[in-house]
Amino acid sequence: MASVPTVVLISQGDEVITGQTLDTNAQWLAERLTELGLSVVRKITVGDRLNDIVDAIRQGTALADVVISTGGLGPTVDDLTAEAAAAVLGGPMRLDEEALAFIEALFARYGRTMNDANRKQAVLPASSTTLMNQWGTAPGFSIEHQGAVAFFVPGVPREMRAFWAHHIQPELVRRLSLTPGRLITFRCMGIPESHLEELMRPFNAIDGAVLGFRTKLPENQVKLRVDPDFPEDRLDALVADIRSTIGKGLFGVNCGPIEEVIGQALTERGETIATAESCTGGQISATLTAIAGSSNYFIEGACVYANAAKVRTCGVSEGTLAAHGAVSEPTAREMAEGIRARAGTTYGLSSTGIAGPGGGSAEKPVGTVHIALATPNGTHHKRLRLGGDRERITRLATGGALDMLRRHLQGLLRT
Amino acid sequence: MASVPTVVLISQGDEVITGQTLDTNAQWLAERLTELGLSVVRKITVGDRLNDIVDAIRQGTALADVVISTGGLGPTVDDLTAEAAAAVLGGPMRLDEEALAFIEALFARYGRTMNDANRKQAVLPASSTTLMNQWGTAPGFSIEHQGAVAFFVPGVPREMRAFWAHHIQPELVRRLSLTPGRLITFRCMGIPESHLEELMRPFNAIDGAVLGFRTKLPENQVKLRVDPDFPEDRLDALVADIRSTIGKGLFGVNCGPIEEVIGQALTERGETIATAESCTGGQISATLTAIAGSSNYFIEGACVYANAAKVRTCGVSEGTLAAHGAVSEPTAREMAEGIRARAGTTYGLSSTGIAGPGGGSAEKPVGTVHIALATPNGTHHKRLRLGGDRERITRLATGGALDMLRRHLQGLLRT
């Protein structure tokens, strides 16, 4: 770790500095850069003031080997980045004909008329390298200053990410002779972060490997970063060891989100799903259908909030509701079995619980949630006791239900 | 606007600089400070390195009147903020007996034993002012340097917000003789941001009033900030003027989100709602049921993804599906009317569309969405043409459907 290349990130824009917009670009880039083995030493945010942008670029190139600046490349008078970079270089600007032609073609394609402001986007520092934008109008550029390289890319997250993948990352790998280490992400559900960290403690002292953790409710991730020269057979053994240590809570390695893992499994098996939700209010169906192509396996969802709806649409018996209440194991089971029968699907997945803040009792406090999965071979059930506010409880309940389905599809539930 | 006080925000911590954690503190503080009439000129993020923290504090006090730093006050060796502040001041440290007694009492109350690391949290720069922490263990402090005041508070968002409310904001108001102005938020749906900005242009040049914009899809907000001495009758007239200029797109002033406005209206009117969703996959029901107490008016939601489900649960006719397709005005109308009849509710709200990326055609491109609202006096319908990816299209379609219901409840739709 003798000389890790250093990076300064600059975020520009009045909407960011005033807190109107939450800056997610700097975090996203910092994560990618850290994964690539670089060290982010400073993030600087400035508004749309020329002097502040110039100062930030100067400070960045003085402090670090690499500067990445997002925002300030648009057509308005507030977009001053190219001018600021030219000022730092002490040189003139140039009109980039190729970039201009590209912008003109874009406008022609959408039948819009172009004005001087749009043309301005193709005016870049004379000694800069143009980075073509295939994902929007404003081109990016890079400059060399004081031994540092500085990249300037749009602030629209979608465009910024494309610039990272197509321009910045390949250039950094080439320029810094990076042999990117390998990053392996273990994606987990149903394991608290503190427990996961405890499970991973034996792997903390492995030479050439670093573990990190990330929680985005309801999911937890373990990120294993190994040096480029880490032996392949040792890596295979290490990954297998971590897999078995995490156990059933692991839903995949280097995979997509759990709804994608579920979608792939259902597609492969030629199976279908329907949902019956009460406390989660449609979050389970919304999550499952966020995957393109989900119409191939997702047939129907019922958000049966009222008891009458539970009876009408899921065939829950009035007797069950009277004897056990809506938030109970029997109701959850009948909801799952009822929606499965109604929709004629392989599976029926249900949730019923108390999301709060009202509606709790000593016996069934806020956060009590029953989930059930009806399958061709019987019905699974689980009771959850969740903490937090309404939003957290419904989100964790959604995760719990999806994870029950995932565990079944991966053969981890006994039937 | 002669001399608006300036602020530099500093965020500290390896978890922030490496992108492991998204820094929401700086955005939250920037928004509060902007509302208070101060100008944030720089945000600086540094890791847990003493020299970097010292540099950031020096830069902050040199650039601005006020510095607010979050993070780095905990008990671990990585928590270097107090040491860095003392280095900036060039003075020694002191043990704050009151803060220590407070920490000791906390540990005693929870029956935990205290170690030197915990004691370290009460060691602050000699010439600092202690800011007691009633919401956690680590005390904060403030220092004076180069004519600036610098506040150092914990990075835990809940604690940081309490420090803002109880220590920082009152001290800024006192020290800078601020008389906080008033902030009025106009919340809008269905108006593109560029059009909203155009509508608001006549209000840009009003003495003593400043307009701001904020977009969080599918909502747009206009924020009107008026000086403390702005006459009350002029303010009433101005608010009325902005209201009528925005027109039907305004769903409320200083109110909650649209689902709360809808919930209040339904509750007042004693009316009920059921939903039938296709492309939105349950997002409409999940949004409506995010409001506590929604079980009083939300009866049932049907996520009828498959055509068979549309027929089975919403009573859409096979003939309509065959003649017009699932994504059509007749299908949207039959879905809304069908779920209304099934659930016995006052209203039935539906969506059907092509969220993409697949499934589009020349006649019905990706982003085509039909929404309908069945009422006791007839059914409203609207076709939307939405751009963007699957996530954006479904989110805007959800907003469009909720807004149709809101407009009806506010008497803005003709029946």
Interface residues (C-beta under 8 A of the other chain):
Chain A: S11 I17 T18 G19 Q20 T21 L22 D23 T24 A26 Q27 W28 L29 A30 E31 R32 L33 T34 V40 V41 R42 K43 I44 T45 V46 G47 R49 D52 A56 G212 F213 R214 T275 E277 T280 G281 G282 Q283 I284 S285 A286 L288 T289 A290 A292 G293 S294 S295 F298 I299 E300 G301 A302 C303 V304 Y305 A306 A308 A309 R312 T313 R342 A343 A355 G356 P357 G358 R390 E391 T394
Chain B: S11 I17 T18 G19 Q20 T21 L22 D23 T24 A26 Q27 W28 L29 A30 E31 R32 L33 T34 V40 V41 R42 K43 I44 T45 V46 G47 R49 D52 A56 G212 F213 R214 T275 E277 T280 G281 G282 Q283 I284 S285 A286 L288 T289 A290 A292 G293 S294 S295 F298 I299 E300 G301 A302 C303 V304 Y305 A306 A308 A309 R312 T313 R342 A343 A355 G356 P357 G358 R390 E391 T394
